[in-house]
């Protein structure tokens, strides 16, 4: 009975440890913005022990534009073109388990008021396998 208990406890601890090693990502920002104003988008990625090729992408609606905030890219290359925010790491930083990105998003005067879905995702490649985490967010323009 004691051996069975130890075996079950070991399996449970291994499962908890395995679950803790799954990467996660989420976006946060002001959820309400006025036309002609800008806001900061923050992306927090819990990369666990990943040290591989990775990228973050976000597709902005028409009339939204992104600019990099200097020093807030966690060693990623930043691009913005065709309404797409793009960060790329050839190798994720290994010093810590979390990386954070921050960039400005400007909403032009011509954007109609309403709710805008902003899809995004963090993807990574480990041993020729791809992983992807969706990071959607909704922003309301007043």
Buried (B, 14 or more C-beta within 10 A) or exposed (E): EEEEEEEEEEEEEEEEEEEEEEBEBBBEBEEEBEBEBBBEBBBBBBBBEBBBBBBBBBBBBEBBBBEBBEEBBBEBEBBBEEBEBBBEBEEBBEEEBEBEBBBBBBBEEEBEEEEBEBEBBBBBEEEEEEBEBEBEBEBEBE
